[in-house]
């Protein structure tokens, strides 16, 4: 077959395959165009999940009548200067409208503020009709009907109407979070309407908009983030560790105001919460990165959802460090939803409280404080009131094991010291079911899982000892030579100093190999070659060597679990109070290192409601 030039319609349909994956992609492109036009109000209407109809109208600047034909021509844009690295708008490629017009029936109607009347242009399956006058308000209305009618094979890959409508709604919500001063409305054939009122452009307004999207519980369970490193600023909010979701759909990330789904950012969030969340739970986040446009490439993919940072290690380190610091400074905070779950558990009669608890990362409690999920039981002889003494030989933890209460000691009806009632976790009053410490503050009731709480305390002490000085290493009798591509060997060698601090001694061995001379003693017998290859892959992706640190932290977590006061151990009053005070002083102690909550707080006002006093 001879070489021939593709028609303009075919070129646009090929482009549409990259830019327009589903109706939600059309909504995204049109809403971004409206924002770039300075709109303060954007209305989205869909039918048939967006396949039958998508209509987006705005009150933006509008398109001059003489530029309507250019607006639907490929690679025509008003948003890009001569520098492709200086992108300050959401759109810039000039592909969206011609791509949409090539696979649908497209109408664009617009009027500028200075024009006496509006005009419209239509494109049907790539065929253009001339511009003609049309009545229009200031701004632009774009109507897309019969999406993919010109490429019917694409329709086979669409999901059901509800799924497509949900995806479109998610796009609007994701964009709306970044623009709280703009009003967004979305309506569909199911008669449901999403109306996000404009709330302003301040920090408080941003949190209010986030609450509109994520739910009213989020602000009460959010921690503010505000950090800058080498010209890169990170702002936004993350949830307290005990406020989680079963998936990562409520993790929103923005780069210079652009919604992105970036694996580096996702990995950094996961790393920051690694030892405070269960593996199957996810934090709720809304993070905003602001940096020089020249230091980030948003032209990686036509859909513009992926970005590439000039210094990925800097960005990842900023995200992980800022979140961990914010969690530490926030102290211990239970999720407010935990009290609601407990209230449901105490109400008489049949109830469905069991779902409310675990769905938010909490256990469900039956009347009488009987836990529905066991904290586990491990033999141990360390007192929570005695500090850890660090590491012994070979990196193993040694404990100053003090005697606990004997089996016949009872902690019920403990007298509360008045000064302790003003502390965050209050004064211990009793131990019930030989695992739960009941404490009282001036205005609340606290229930603490003694095993989970002490597990976190031991873990944090182990990590402090682990990372405050070089990790003990074990020398290999014969150095292990690991063959790698030359670029991977260079990456690993460039991190040799950091790896040595964690007990891994490596050096170059020719152009395409790494010699491993020492491995961390805590890891015992380990597959050094696989460890090196994993590190090389991670450094290539993120320019960090977190894999080794995470493995050592996992060992510390296991040691903490086995080295914590177990369920069923009776504690004296002074031991319970010592545990409470240590929790107050330890960052992250609101959850154990498996991510389970260590305590739940029930306000006195809630208790009074249970008994009809309020």
C-alpha positions as CSV (number, residue, x, y, z in Angstrom):
1,X,0.0,0.0,0.0
2,X,1.5,3.4,-1.0
3,X,2.2,6.0,1.6
4,X,-0.5,8.7,1.7
5,X,-1.3,11.6,3.9
6,X,-4.3,11.1,6.2
7,X,-7.3,13.3,5.9
8,X,-7.9,16.0,8.5
9,X,-11.0,14.1,9.8
10,X,-8.9,10.9,10.3
11,X,-6.2,12.8,12.0
12,X,-8.7,14.4,14.4
13,X,-10.3,11.0,15.1
14,X,-6.9,9.6,16.0
15,X,-6.3,12.5,18.3
16,X,-9.7,12.0,19.8
17,X,-8.7,8.4,20.7
18,X,-6.0,9.9,23.0
19,X,-7.8,13.0,24.3
20,X,-11.4,11.8,24.5
21,X,-11.6,8.4,26.2
22,X,-15.1,8.7,27.5
23,X,-17.8,11.3,28.2
24,X,-15.9,12.4,31.4
25,X,-13.0,13.4,29.2
26,X,-15.3,15.7,27.2
27,X,-16.6,17.3,30.5
28,X,-13.0,17.8,31.7
29,X,-11.8,19.5,28.5
30,X,-14.9,21.8,28.3
31,X,-14.9,22.8,31.9
32,X,-11.1,23.6,31.7
33,X,-11.8,25.7,28.7
34,X,-14.5,27.6,30.7
35,X,-12.1,28.2,33.6
36,X,-9.3,29.4,31.2
37,X,-11.9,31.9,29.9
38,X,-12.3,33.4,33.3
39,X,-15.8,32.0,34.1
40,X,-17.3,32.5,37.5
41,X,-20.2,30.1,36.9
42,X,-20.1,26.8,35.0
43,X,-23.2,24.7,34.3
44,X,-22.9,21.1,33.1
45,X,-25.9,19.1,31.8
46,X,-25.6,15.4,30.7
47,X,-28.0,12.8,29.3
48,X,-27.4,9.1,28.7
49,X,-24.3,9.3,30.9
50,X,-22.9,11.9,28.5
51,X,-23.1,9.8,25.4
52,X,-26.4,11.3,24.3
53,X,-25.7,14.9,25.5
54,X,-23.1,17.0,27.2
55,X,-23.8,20.7,27.5
56,X,-21.4,23.1,29.2
57,X,-22.2,26.8,29.5
58,X,-20.2,29.5,31.2
59,X,-20.1,33.3,31.7
60,X,-16.5,33.7,30.7
61,X,-14.9,36.0,28.1
62,X,-16.5,34.3,25.1
63,X,-15.0,33.7,21.6
64,X,-15.0,36.5,19.1
65,X,-17.1,35.7,16.0
66,X,-14.0,35.9,13.8
67,X,-12.2,33.2,15.8
68,X,-14.9,30.6,16.0
69,X,-13.5,28.6,13.0
70,X,-10.1,28.7,14.5
71,X,-11.5,27.5,17.8
72,X,-12.5,24.2,16.3
73,X,-9.4,23.9,14.1
74,X,-6.6,21.6,15.3
75,X,-3.6,23.1,17.1
76,X,-5.1,26.5,17.4
77,X,-5.1,28.0,20.9
78,X,-5.0,31.4,22.6
79,X,-3.3,30.0,25.8
80,X,0.2,29.1,24.8
81,X,3.1,31.5,24.4
82,X,6.2,30.8,22.4
83,X,7.6,28.8,25.4
84,X,6.2,25.2,25.7
85,X,7.8,25.1,29.2
86,X,5.9,28.1,30.5
87,X,2.3,26.8,30.7
88,X,0.0,28.8,33.0
89,X,-3.4,27.6,31.8
90,X,-5.3,24.3,32.0
91,X,-5.5,23.8,28.3
92,X,-2.8,24.6,25.7
93,X,-2.7,21.9,23.0
94,X,-5.5,23.1,20.8
95,X,-6.8,19.6,20.3
96,X,-10.0,19.2,22.5
97,X,-12.7,20.9,20.3
98,X,-11.6,19.5,16.9
99,X,-11.2,16.0,18.5
100,X,-14.7,16.2,20.0
101,X,-16.1,17.5,16.7
102,X,-14.6,14.6,14.8
103,X,-16.5,12.0,16.8
104,X,-19.8,13.7,17.7
105,X,-22.3,16.4,16.7
106,X,-20.7,19.6,18.2
107,X,-22.2,23.0,18.5
108,X,-20.3,26.0,19.9
109,X,-22.2,29.2,20.6
110,X,-20.5,32.2,22.1
111,X,-20.7,36.0,22.6
112,X,-18.1,38.4,24.0
113,X,-18.9,41.3,26.3
114,X,-18.3,43.8,23.6
115,X,-20.4,42.1,20.9
116,X,-24.1,43.0,20.3
117,X,-25.0,39.4,19.4
118,X,-23.6,35.9,19.5
119,X,-22.6,33.4,16.8
120,X,-22.4,29.6,16.5
121,X,-20.5,27.0,14.6
122,X,-21.3,23.3,14.1
123,X,-19.2,20.3,13.4
124,X,-20.8,16.9,12.7
125,X,-18.4,13.9,12.5
126,X,-15.6,16.3,11.3
127,X,-17.8,18.1,8.8
128,X,-17.9,21.8,9.4
129,X,-20.8,24.1,8.8
130,X,-20.3,27.9,8.3
131,X,-20.5,30.3,11.2
132,X,-23.9,31.9,11.6
133,X,-25.5,34.5,14.0
134,X,-27.2,33.1,17.1
135,X,-28.8,34.5,20.2
136,X,-26.4,34.0,23.2
137,X,-25.6,35.4,26.6
138,X,-22.1,36.6,27.4
139,X,-19.9,33.6,27.6
140,X,-19.8,30.3,25.7
141,X,-22.2,27.3,25.4
142,X,-20.8,24.0,24.0
143,X,-23.2,21.2,23.2
144,X,-22.0,17.7,22.4
145,X,-24.6,15.2,21.1
146,X,-24.2,11.5,20.1
147,X,-20.7,11.1,21.3
148,X,-18.7,8.6,19.2
149,X,-21.5,8.2,16.6
150,X,-18.8,8.6,14.0
151,X,-16.6,5.9,15.6
152,X,-19.2,3.3,16.7
153,X,-16.5,0.8,17.7
154,X,-15.6,3.1,20.6
155,X,-19.1,2.7,22.0
156,X,-18.5,-0.9,22.8
157,X,-15.9,0.1,25.4
158,X,-18.2,2.4,27.3
159,X,-19.6,1.4,30.6
160,X,-23.2,1.8,31.7
161,X,-25.0,5.1,31.9
162,X,-24.7,5.4,35.6
163,X,-21.0,4.6,35.6
164,X,-20.3,7.2,32.9
165,X,-22.4,9.8,34.7
166,X,-20.5,9.1,38.0
167,X,-17.2,9.5,36.2
168,X,-18.3,12.8,34.8
169,X,-19.4,14.0,38.3
170,X,-16.1,13.0,39.7
171,X,-14.3,15.1,37.1
172,X,-16.4,18.2,38.0
173,X,-15.8,17.6,41.7
174,X,-12.0,17.2,41.2
175,X,-11.7,20.4,39.2
176,X,-14.1,22.3,41.6
177,X,-11.8,21.8,44.6
178,X,-9.1,23.8,42.9
179,X,-11.5,26.7,42.1
180,X,-13.6,27.5,45.1
181,X,-14.5,31.0,43.8
182,X,-16.3,29.5,40.9
183,X,-19.9,28.1,41.1
184,X,-20.3,24.6,39.5
185,X,-23.6,22.9,38.8
186,X,-24.1,19.5,37.3
187,X,-27.4,17.9,36.4
188,X,-28.3,14.6,34.6
189,X,-31.3,12.6,33.4
190,X,-31.6,11.0,36.8
191,X,-32.8,14.4,38.1
192,X,-30.0,14.6,40.6
193,X,-28.2,17.9,40.8
194,X,-24.8,18.8,42.1
195,X,-24.6,22.5,43.1
196,X,-21.3,23.7,44.5
197,X,-21.8,27.3,45.5
198,X,-18.9,29.8,45.1
199,X,-17.3,30.3,48.5
200,X,-14.4,32.7,47.8
201,X,-10.6,32.3,47.3
202,X,-9.2,32.2,50.8
203,X,-7.8,29.2,52.8
204,X,-11.1,28.9,54.7
205,X,-13.0,29.0,51.5
206,X,-10.9,26.2,50.0
207,X,-11.6,24.0,53.0
208,X,-15.3,24.8,52.7
209,X,-15.2,23.8,49.0
210,X,-13.4,20.6,50.0
211,X,-16.2,19.9,52.5
212,X,-18.8,20.4,49.8
213,X,-17.1,17.7,47.8
214,X,-15.8,15.3,50.4
215,X,-18.5,15.7,53.1
216,X,-19.0,17.7,56.2
217,X,-17.0,15.3,58.3
218,X,-13.7,16.1,56.6
219,X,-12.9,19.5,58.1
220,X,-13.3,18.1,61.6
221,X,-10.9,15.3,60.8
222,X,-8.4,17.3,58.7
223,X,-4.9,18.5,59.3
224,X,-3.6,21.5,57.5
225,X,-0.4,21.2,55.4
226,X,1.8,24.2,54.6
227,X,5.5,23.6,53.7
228,X,8.0,25.0,51.2
229,X,11.3,23.5,50.0
230,X,13.6,24.9,47.4
231,X,10.9,27.0,45.7
232,X,8.2,24.2,45.8
233,X,5.2,24.9,48.0
234,X,2.8,22.3,49.3
235,X,-0.5,23.3,50.8
236,X,-3.8,21.6,51.5
237,X,-5.2,19.1,54.0
238,X,-4.9,15.4,55.0
239,X,-7.1,13.4,57.2
240,X,-6.2,12.2,60.7
241,X,-4.9,8.6,60.5
242,X,-8.1,7.2,62.0
243,X,-10.3,8.9,59.3
244,X,-9.8,6.6,56.2
245,X,-11.5,5.2,53.1
246,X,-11.5,1.8,51.5
247,X,-10.0,3.2,48.3
248,X,-7.9,6.2,47.1
249,X,-10.7,7.9,45.2
250,X,-10.8,10.7,47.8
251,X,-7.1,11.6,47.3
252,X,-7.0,14.8,45.3
253,X,-3.8,16.3,44.0
254,X,-3.1,19.5,42.1
255,X,0.0,20.9,40.4
256,X,-0.2,24.6,39.8
257,X,-4.0,24.3,40.0
258,X,-4.2,21.4,37.5
259,X,-5.9,18.2,38.8
260,X,-3.4,15.3,38.3
261,X,-3.3,11.6,38.9
262,X,0.5,11.2,39.4
263,X,2.0,8.0,40.7
264,X,4.9,9.9,42.4
265,X,2.4,11.9,44.5
266,X,0.3,8.8,45.2
267,X,3.4,6.9,46.3
268,X,4.5,9.8,48.5
269,X,1.1,9.9,50.3
270,X,1.2,6.2,50.8
271,X,4.7,6.5,52.2
272,X,3.8,9.3,54.6
273,X,1.0,7.3,56.0
274,X,2.8,3.9,55.8
275,X,2.9,3.1,59.5
276,X,-0.3,4.7,60.7
277,X,-2.8,3.2,58.3
278,X,-3.9,-0.4,57.7
279,X,-2.7,-1.7,54.3
280,X,-6.3,-1.9,53.0
281,X,-7.2,1.7,54.1
282,X,-6.4,5.0,52.4
283,X,-6.0,8.6,53.7
284,X,-8.3,11.4,52.5
285,X,-6.2,14.2,51.0
286,X,-6.4,17.4,49.0
287,X,-2.9,18.6,48.3
288,X,-1.8,21.5,46.1
289,X,1.7,21.8,44.7
290,X,2.9,25.1,43.4
291,X,6.2,25.5,41.6
292,X,7.8,27.2,38.7
293,X,6.0,26.0,35.5
294,X,9.5,25.4,34.0
295,X,10.2,22.7,36.6
296,X,7.2,20.5,35.7
297,X,6.3,19.0,32.3
298,X,2.5,18.8,31.9
299,X,2.9,17.9,28.2
300,X,3.5,14.2,28.9
301,X,0.1,12.9,27.7
302,X,-2.6,14.5,25.6
303,X,-5.1,14.1,28.5
304,X,-2.7,16.2,30.7
305,X,-3.5,14.1,33.8
306,X,0.1,13.0,34.1
307,X,3.0,15.3,34.9
308,X,6.8,14.9,35.2
309,X,8.9,16.8,37.7
310,X,12.4,18.0,37.0
311,X,13.4,17.0,40.5
312,X,11.1,14.1,41.6
313,X,13.1,13.4,44.7
314,X,12.6,16.9,46.0
315,X,8.8,16.7,45.4
316,X,8.4,13.3,47.0
317,X,10.6,14.3,50.0
318,X,8.5,17.5,50.5
319,X,5.2,15.6,50.5
320,X,6.4,12.8,52.8
321,X,8.2,15.2,55.2
322,X,5.4,17.8,55.3
323,X,2.7,15.2,56.0
324,X,4.7,13.4,58.7
325,X,5.6,16.7,60.4
326,X,1.9,17.8,60.3
327,X,0.8,14.5,61.8
328,X,3.4,14.8,64.5
329,X,2.5,18.4,65.3
330,X,-1.3,17.6,65.3
331,X,-0.7,15.2,68.3
332,X,-3.2,12.5,68.9
333,X,-6.7,13.1,67.5
334,X,-9.5,10.5,67.1
335,X,-11.8,10.7,64.2
336,X,-15.1,12.3,65.1
337,X,-16.8,9.4,63.3
338,X,-15.6,7.0,66.0
339,X,-17.9,8.6,68.6
340,X,-20.8,8.3,66.2
341,X,-20.1,4.6,65.7
342,X,-19.9,4.2,69.5
343,X,-23.2,6.1,70.0
344,X,-24.9,3.7,67.6
345,X,-23.5,0.7,69.5
346,X,-24.9,1.9,72.8
347,X,-28.4,2.7,71.5
348,X,-30.8,-0.1,72.4
349,X,-32.5,-2.2,69.8
350,X,-31.3,-3.5,66.4
351,X,-28.8,-1.3,64.7
352,X,-26.5,-1.4,61.7
353,X,-23.6,0.3,63.5
354,X,-21.2,-2.5,62.5
355,X,-20.9,-1.0,59.0
356,X,-20.3,2.6,60.2
357,X,-17.3,1.7,62.3
358,X,-15.0,-0.3,59.9
359,X,-16.0,1.9,56.9
360,X,-14.2,4.8,58.6
361,X,-11.2,2.8,59.9
362,X,-12.8,2.1,63.3
363,X,-13.8,-1.0,65.2
364,X,-17.4,-1.5,66.1
365,X,-18.1,-1.7,69.9
366,X,-21.0,-3.6,71.4
367,X,-22.5,-2.6,74.7
368,X,-20.2,-3.4,77.6
369,X,-17.1,-2.3,75.6
370,X,-16.6,-5.8,74.1
371,X,-14.4,-5.3,71.0
372,X,-15.5,-7.0,67.8
373,X,-12.0,-7.4,66.5
374,X,-9.2,-8.8,68.6
375,X,-6.1,-6.8,69.1
376,X,-4.1,-10.0,69.2
377,X,-2.2,-11.5,72.1
378,X,1.5,-11.7,72.5
379,X,3.5,-12.9,75.5
380,X,5.5,-10.0,76.9
381,X,7.1,-8.8,80.1
382,X,7.7,-5.1,79.5
383,X,6.0,-2.3,81.5
384,X,4.4,0.6,79.7
385,X,5.8,2.9,82.4
386,X,9.4,1.9,81.7
387,X,11.3,3.5,78.7
388,X,13.0,1.5,76.0
389,X,16.8,1.3,76.3
390,X,17.6,1.1,72.5
391,X,19.3,-1.8,70.7
392,X,21.4,-4.7,71.8
393,X,23.7,-6.7,69.6
394,X,22.8,-7.4,66.0
395,X,20.2,-4.6,66.0
396,X,17.8,-6.5,68.3
397,X,15.8,-4.3,70.7
398,X,16.4,-4.7,74.4
399,X,13.8,-3.6,76.9
400,X,14.0,-2.6,80.6
401,X,11.3,-5.1,81.5
402,X,9.6,-4.1,84.7
403,X,7.0,-6.2,86.5
404,X,3.4,-5.6,85.6
405,X,0.5,-6.0,88.0
406,X,0.0,-9.5,89.3
407,X,-3.0,-11.5,88.1
408,X,-4.9,-10.8,91.3
409,X,-4.6,-7.1,91.1
410,X,-7.8,-5.2,90.3
411,X,-7.9,-1.7,88.7
412,X,-11.6,-1.0,89.0
413,X,-12.9,2.2,90.6
414,X,-9.5,4.0,90.5
415,X,-9.5,7.4,92.3
416,X,-8.8,10.1,89.7
417,X,-6.2,12.8,90.5
418,X,-7.9,16.2,89.7
419,X,-4.9,17.5,87.8
420,X,-5.1,14.6,85.4
421,X,-8.6,15.4,84.3
422,X,-7.4,18.4,82.3
423,X,-4.9,16.4,80.2
424,X,-5.9,15.2,76.8
425,X,-6.5,11.6,77.6
426,X,-7.5,12.3,81.2
427,X,-7.1,10.1,84.3
428,X,-7.4,6.3,84.3
429,X,-10.5,5.2,86.1
430,X,-10.8,1.4,85.4
431,X,-9.6,-1.5,83.2
432,X,-12.4,-3.6,81.7
433,X,-12.2,-6.9,80.0
434,X,-8.5,-6.9,80.8
435,X,-7.7,-4.9,77.7
436,X,-9.5,-1.6,77.7
437,X,-8.5,1.3,79.9
438,X,-11.4,3.6,80.7
439,X,-10.3,7.2,81.4
440,X,-12.1,10.4,82.3
441,X,-11.4,14.0,81.2
442,X,-13.2,17.1,82.3
443,X,-15.8,16.7,79.5
444,X,-15.4,13.2,78.0
445,X,-15.0,9.5,78.4
446,X,-11.9,7.9,76.8
447,X,-11.6,4.2,76.0
448,X,-8.0,3.0,75.2
449,X,-7.0,-0.3,73.7
450,X,-3.9,-1.0,75.8
451,X,-2.2,-3.4,73.4
452,X,-2.6,-1.2,70.4
453,X,-1.5,1.9,72.3
454,X,1.6,0.4,73.8
455,X,2.5,-1.2,70.4
456,X,2.6,2.3,68.9
457,X,4.8,3.6,71.8
458,X,7.3,0.7,71.4
459,X,7.4,1.1,67.6
460,X,8.1,4.9,67.8
461,X,10.9,4.3,70.3
462,X,12.4,1.6,68.1
463,X,12.2,3.9,65.0
464,X,13.9,6.7,67.0
465,X,16.7,4.4,68.0
466,X,16.9,2.9,64.5
467,X,17.2,6.2,62.6
468,X,19.2,8.3,65.1
469,X,22.4,6.3,64.5
470,X,23.8,3.9,61.8
471,X,22.0,0.6,61.7
472,X,24.2,-2.4,62.7
473,X,25.4,-4.3,59.7
474,X,26.5,-7.8,59.1
475,X,29.5,-8.4,56.8
476,X,29.2,-10.9,54.0
477,X,32.0,-13.5,54.0
478,X,32.1,-13.2,50.2
479,X,30.8,-9.9,48.6
480,X,27.7,-10.5,46.4
481,X,28.1,-9.2,42.9
482,X,24.8,-8.0,41.4
483,X,24.7,-7.4,37.7
484,X,22.6,-4.4,36.6
485,X,22.2,-2.1,33.6
486,X,24.9,0.5,33.8
487,X,22.4,3.3,34.5
488,X,20.8,1.3,37.4
489,X,24.3,0.6,38.9
490,X,25.0,4.3,38.8
491,X,21.8,5.2,40.5
492,X,22.4,2.7,43.4
493,X,26.0,3.9,43.7
494,X,25.0,7.5,43.9
495,X,22.9,6.6,47.1
496,X,25.7,4.6,48.7
497,X,26.2,7.0,51.6
498,X,22.5,6.9,52.6
499,X,22.3,3.1,52.2
500,X,25.3,2.7,54.5
501,X,23.4,4.5,57.3
502,X,20.8,1.8,57.0
503,X,23.4,-1.0,57.2
504,X,23.8,-1.7,53.4
505,X,27.3,-1.3,52.1
506,X,27.6,-1.2,48.3
507,X,30.1,0.0,45.8
508,X,30.6,-0.1,42.0
509,X,32.1,-3.2,40.5
510,X,32.8,-2.4,37.0
511,X,30.4,-0.5,34.6
512,X,27.4,-2.8,35.1
513,X,27.5,-4.3,38.5
514,X,27.3,-3.5,42.2
515,X,29.2,-5.3,45.0
516,X,27.3,-5.8,48.2
517,X,29.7,-6.1,51.2
518,X,27.3,-5.6,54.2
519,X,23.6,-6.0,54.8
520,X,21.4,-4.7,57.7
521,X,21.7,-7.1,60.6
522,X,18.0,-6.7,61.4
523,X,17.1,-8.3,58.0
524,X,18.9,-11.5,58.9
525,X,19.4,-13.7,55.8
526,X,18.2,-11.6,52.9
527,X,18.2,-11.8,49.1
528,X,20.8,-9.1,48.5
529,X,20.4,-9.2,44.7
530,X,16.7,-8.7,44.8
531,X,17.0,-5.9,47.3
532,X,19.5,-4.1,45.1
533,X,17.2,-4.5,42.1
534,X,14.2,-3.2,44.0
535,X,16.2,-0.2,45.1
536,X,17.4,0.5,41.6
537,X,13.8,0.4,40.3
538,X,12.6,2.7,43.1
539,X,15.4,5.2,42.6
540,X,14.6,5.3,38.9
541,X,11.0,6.1,39.6
542,X,11.3,8.5,42.6
543,X,15.0,9.3,43.1
544,X,14.7,7.9,46.6
545,X,15.8,4.7,48.4
546,X,12.8,4.3,50.7
547,X,12.5,0.5,50.1
548,X,15.3,-0.3,52.5
549,X,14.0,2.0,55.2
550,X,10.5,0.6,54.8
551,X,11.8,-3.0,55.3
552,X,13.6,-2.0,58.4
553,X,10.5,-0.2,59.7
554,X,8.5,-3.3,59.0
555,X,11.0,-5.3,61.2
556,X,10.6,-2.7,63.9
557,X,6.8,-3.0,63.6
558,X,6.9,-6.7,64.1
559,X,9.3,-6.3,67.1
560,X,6.9,-3.7,68.6
561,X,3.9,-6.0,68.2
562,X,5.6,-8.8,70.0
563,X,7.1,-6.4,72.6
564,X,4.0,-4.7,73.7
565,X,1.7,-5.2,76.7
566,X,-0.7,-7.9,75.6
567,X,-4.4,-8.1,75.8
568,X,-5.6,-9.8,79.0
569,X,-2.8,-8.3,81.2
570,X,-4.1,-6.4,84.2
571,X,-2.5,-3.0,84.9
572,X,-2.1,-1.0,88.0
573,X,-3.5,2.6,88.1
574,X,-0.1,4.1,87.9
575,X,0.7,1.9,84.8
576,X,-2.4,2.9,83.1
577,X,-1.8,6.6,83.7
578,X,1.8,6.3,82.6
579,X,0.5,4.7,79.3
580,X,-1.9,7.6,78.8
581,X,0.9,10.2,79.4
582,X,3.2,8.5,77.0
583,X,0.5,8.4,74.3
584,X,0.0,12.2,74.7
585,X,3.7,12.8,74.2
586,X,4.1,10.4,71.2
587,X,3.3,11.5,67.6
588,X,1.0,9.2,65.8
589,X,-0.2,7.3,68.9
590,X,-3.8,7.7,67.9
591,X,-3.4,4.5,65.8
592,X,-1.2,1.5,66.3
593,X,1.4,0.6,63.6
594,X,-1.2,-1.6,61.9
595,X,-3.4,1.5,61.5
596,X,-6.1,0.5,64.0
597,X,-7.3,3.2,66.4
598,X,-5.8,3.1,69.9
599,X,-8.6,5.0,71.6
600,X,-12.1,6.5,71.1
601,X,-13.4,9.6,72.8
602,X,-17.1,10.0,73.7
603,X,-18.1,13.5,74.8
604,X,-20.1,14.0,78.0
605,X,-22.8,15.8,75.9
606,X,-23.1,12.6,73.7
607,X,-23.5,10.4,76.8
608,X,-26.2,12.7,78.2
609,X,-28.1,12.4,74.9
610,X,-27.9,8.6,75.2
611,X,-29.8,8.9,78.5
612,X,-32.2,11.5,77.3
613,X,-30.7,14.3,79.3
614,X,-30.3,16.5,76.2
